[in-house]
């Protein structure tokens, strides 16, 4: 499982994980409303991975999730 915060610091996205098999789940936590929401799953199931969000020049965002193995 990995997690990354949004550039506006309002949401936390949690992706993948392991529950007997790799997961493709993506959940979004809204810090203000204190609620979780399932969003579109990843195309590839992942576990033992990392995620990063990079904000460049006035809000242009790039995100990446990669496997460690």
N, C-alpha and C positions, 0 to 999 in steps of 0.2 A: 504494500500500500504506500502511496505517496500523497503528499498534500502540497498545495500552493495557494497563496493568497492573491486576491485580485489587486490590480494597481490602485484602486480607490479604497482599499482596505475594508470593504464592506462584506466580501464573500471569501470563504475558504472552499476550495475544490479538493475533494478526496477521490483518488483514482486507483482502480485495480485492487490487488490484494490476493490473498490465498485462503480458501476455505475447502481444503481437500483437492482443489484444482485452481488454476489461475482464474481471476475474475476480470470482467470487462466493465464493471460498474463505475459510474461517475456520480458523485453526489455533490450538491452545492449547499453550503451552510450560510445563511444570512445572519450576520452578527447582530444586526439591529432588531430583527423580528424574532431571533432565537429559533429559527425553523430550518429543517433539512428538506431538500428536494432532490429527487432522482432526476438526472438529465440524460441526454442521449448517451448510450454506452460507447466505449472506445471500439474501434474497428478490430483491435487486437487485444486479446486477454493478456494481462501482465501481472507479474509479481516480482519482487526483488528488483525494482526499478526506481528511478529518480525523476523528479519533475522540476522545472524552473520556469519562471516568468521574467522576461526582460522587457522593460519599458524604455524606449528610445525616442528622443525628440518629440515632445508634445503628444504623448499618448500612443504612439505607434507601438503595438505590443507583439511580441513573439513568444511562443511557448513551445516547450519541447519535453517529451517524455521518452526516456530511453531505458532499455534493459541493461542490467549489470552483467548478465551472463548471456 
